[in-house]
Amino acid sequence: MNNIRKIGVFTSGGDSPGMNAAIRSVVRTCAYLKVECIGIYRGYQGMIEGDFKPMGARSVNNIINKGGTILKSARCQEFRTKEGRQKAYDNLIAAGIDAFVVIGGDGSFTGAMIFNQEFDFPVIGIPGTIDNDIFGTTFTLGFDTALNTVVEAIDKIRDTASSHNRLFFVEVMGRDVGHIALNAGVGAGAEEILIPEENLGRERLLESLKRSKESGKSSSIVIVAEGDKTGKNIFELKDYVEDNFPDYDVRVSVLGHMQRGGSPSCYDRVLASRMGVKAVESLLEGKTNLMVGIQDNEIILTPINKAIKGHTKIDKELIRVSDIMSI
């Protein structure tokens, strides 16, 4: 162990299920290793304002099952400035905080990396984002829970689609990547899946819908990642299909922020617990500027700059499975 005696922990950016489980893990690992833990409220904004609170093992009772984040989250423009980061650093030093664990996505990690470079301040990141768009980990916290939420919603939508012989376009989160759309689409038995990584084009969509109708399907579900470029937006796509298939009764359902909420799945709770332990142990081993991830069910460390700059890859095998299943 090195001279780190007090570790800060905070959540930043969009919330995701499993963040509370990660906070709990960091706090209890600190308590187990006899290191003080300080909760930093509202991310970098709270760091600049000195919104700190000591946390002990009992302060994180009964949060492993809760969605959202008890430490709150906020986006902070001031932290993007040198002056803002200096305020944050001064507050951390005044509070005796020697290092911090940030739970968030690539924007949060970018802030931590710059902070580390400017002040040589020890930082470790835990990836918390439902989009699963962070390089260096097979899964991010919240991804599994979001998938279950989306599949459950699609199952319910299918009941209505089948009852009324309708075509439903269901938009799911995924601004730059289609991991949620692809996995949930296969899991929910969607007839077509539209993702940013594979620009299938409108003609391919029409051909697919035509085949479905000719094969006897009376209703269809099309999953659309919000970043898909097949149409300007999902509503334009709906109009396009209606123009080409006037006999189709087309509906749109945008799942939106409901995908971020809810009690985390068992997988996300276990993953958060493992990542929190690794984050604290890594700081005490003198490691810094790294992100905790999971690959082949092993907890690993990846340099934060690689996690930010790298690109996750869509599962081509899953695309092939989707094509076969939609026959």
FENPE-V332811 format. One record per backbone hydrogen bond with DSSP energy under -0.5 kcal/mol. CO is the residue of the C=O (numbers start at 1). NH is the residue of the N-H. E is the energy in kcal/mol with one decimal. If there is no record, write none. Layout:
CO_NH_E + CO_NH_E
This chain:
5_36_-2.3 + 6_98_-2.7 + 6_99_-1.0 + 7_38_-2.6 + 8_101_-2.6 + 9_40_-2.7 + 10_103_-2.4 + 16_19_-1.8 + 18_22_-1.9 + 19_23_-2.5 + 20_24_-2.7 + 21_25_-1.9 + 22_26_-2.5 + 23_27_-2.7 + 24_28_-2.6 + 25_29_-2.2 + 26_30_-2.2 + 27_31_-2.1 + 28_32_-2.4 + 29_33_-2.2 + 30_35_-3.3 + 31_34_-1.0 + 36_7_-2.7 + 37_55_-2.8 + 38_9_-2.2 + 39_41_-0.6 + 39_53_-2.0 + 40_43_-0.7 + 42_45_-1.2 + 42_46_-1.1 + 43_47_-1.6 + 44_48_-2.1 + 45_49_-1.7 + 46_50_-0.8 + 46_51_-3.0 + 50_52_-1.7 + 51_41_-2.5 + 53_39_-3.3 + 55_37_-0.5 + 56_59_-1.2 + 57_60_-0.8 + 58_61_-1.3 + 60_63_-0.9 + 63_66_-1.6 + 68_20_-0.7 + 69_72_-1.5 + 71_42_-2.8 + 72_11_-0.5 + 74_13_-0.7 + 75_77_-0.6 + 77_80_-1.4 + 78_81_-1.8 + 78_84_-0.5 + 81_85_-2.1 + 82_86_-2.0 + 83_87_-2.0 + 84_88_-2.1 + 85_89_-2.5 + 86_90_-2.7 + 87_91_-2.2 + 88_92_-2.3 + 89_93_-2.6 + 90_94_-2.4 + 91_95_-1.8 + 92_97_-2.6 + 93_96_-1.2 + 98_122_-0.6 + 99_8_-2.9 + 100_124_-1.7 + 101_10_-2.0 + 102_104_-0.6 + 102_126_-2.8 + 103_12_-2.1 + 104_128_-2.4 + 105_109_-2.3 + 106_110_-2.3 + 107_111_-1.8 + 108_112_-1.9 + 109_113_-2.7 + 110_114_-2.3 + 111_115_-2.2 + 112_116_-2.4 + 113_117_-2.2 + 114_118_-2.3 + 115_119_-2.3 + 116_120_-1.8 + 122_100_-1.8 + 123_289_-1.9 + 123_290_-1.0 + 124_102_-2.2 + 125_292_-3.1 + 126_104_-1.9 + 126_128_-0.7 + 127_129_-0.5 + 127_141_-2.7 + 129_132_-1.1 + 133_135_-0.5 + 134_137_-0.8 + 140_143_-1.6 + 141_129_-1.0 + 142_146_-2.5 + 143_147_-2.3 + 144_148_-2.0 + 145_149_-2.3 + 146_150_-2.7 + 147_151_-2.8 + 148_152_-2.1 + 149_153_-2.0 + 150_154_-2.6 + 151_155_-2.5 + 152_156_-1.5 + 153_157_-2.3 + 154_158_-2.7 + 155_159_-1.2 + 156_160_-1.2 + 157_161_-2.7 + 158_162_-2.9 + 159_163_-1.7 + 160_164_-1.7 + 161_165_-0.7 + 161_166_-2.2 + 165_249_-0.6 + 166_168_-0.5 + 166_220_-1.6 + 167_251_-2.7 + 168_170_-0.6 + 168_222_-2.9 + 169_171_-0.6 + 169_253_-2.8 + 170_224_-2.9 + 171_255_-2.1 + 172_226_-1.9 + 174_227_-1.9 + 178_182_-2.9 + 179_183_-2.1 + 180_184_-2.6 + 181_185_-2.3 + 182_186_-2.1 + 183_187_-2.5 + 184_188_-2.3 + 185_189_-0.5 + 185_190_-3.0 + 186_189_-0.7 + 192_223_-2.4 + 193_195_-0.5 + 194_225_-2.9 + 195_198_-0.9 + 197_199_-0.5 + 198_195_-0.6 + 198_200_-1.5 + 200_204_-0.5 + 201_205_-1.4 + 202_206_-2.5 + 203_207_-2.5 + 204_208_-2.2 + 205_209_-2.4 + 206_210_-2.4 + 207_211_-2.4 + 208_212_-2.2 + 209_213_-2.1 + 210_214_-2.5 + 211_215_-1.9 + 212_217_-2.3 + 213_216_-1.2 + 220_168_-2.5 + 221_191_-2.0 + 221_192_-1.3 + 221_223_-0.5 + 222_170_-2.9 + 223_194_-3.2 + 224_172_-2.3 + 225_228_-2.3 + 233_237_-1.8 + 234_238_-1.8 + 235_239_-2.1 + 236_240_-2.3 + 237_241_-2.2 + 238_242_-2.3 + 239_243_-2.2 + 240_244_-1.5 + 241_245_-2.7 + 245_248_-2.3 + 248_250_-0.9 + 249_167_-2.3 + 251_169_-2.8 + 253_171_-2.3 + 253_255_-0.7 + 255_258_-1.2 + 256_259_-1.7 + 257_260_-1.6 + 257_261_-0.8 + 265_269_-2.1 + 266_270_-2.6 + 267_271_-2.8 + 268_272_-2.5 + 269_273_-1.9 + 270_274_-2.4 + 271_275_-2.6 + 272_276_-2.4 + 273_277_-1.7 + 274_278_-2.0 + 275_279_-2.4 + 276_280_-2.0 + 277_281_-2.4 + 278_282_-2.3 + 279_283_-1.8 + 280_284_-2.2 + 281_285_-1.1 + 282_287_-2.5 + 283_286_-1.7 + 284_2_-1.2 + 289_304_-2.1 + 290_125_-2.7 + 291_302_-2.4 + 292_127_-0.8 + 293_300_-2.6 + 294_138_-3.6 + 295_298_-2.0 + 298_295_-2.4 + 300_293_-2.7 + 302_291_-3.3 + 303_306_-0.7 + 303_307_-2.0 + 304_308_-2.2 + 305_309_-2.3 + 306_310_-2.5 + 307_135_-1.3 + 314_316_-1.0 + 315_319_-1.5 + 316_320_-2.0 + 317_321_-2.2 + 318_322_-2.4 + 319_323_-2.1 + 320_324_-2.0 + 321_325_-2.7 + 322_326_-1.4 + 324_327_-1.2
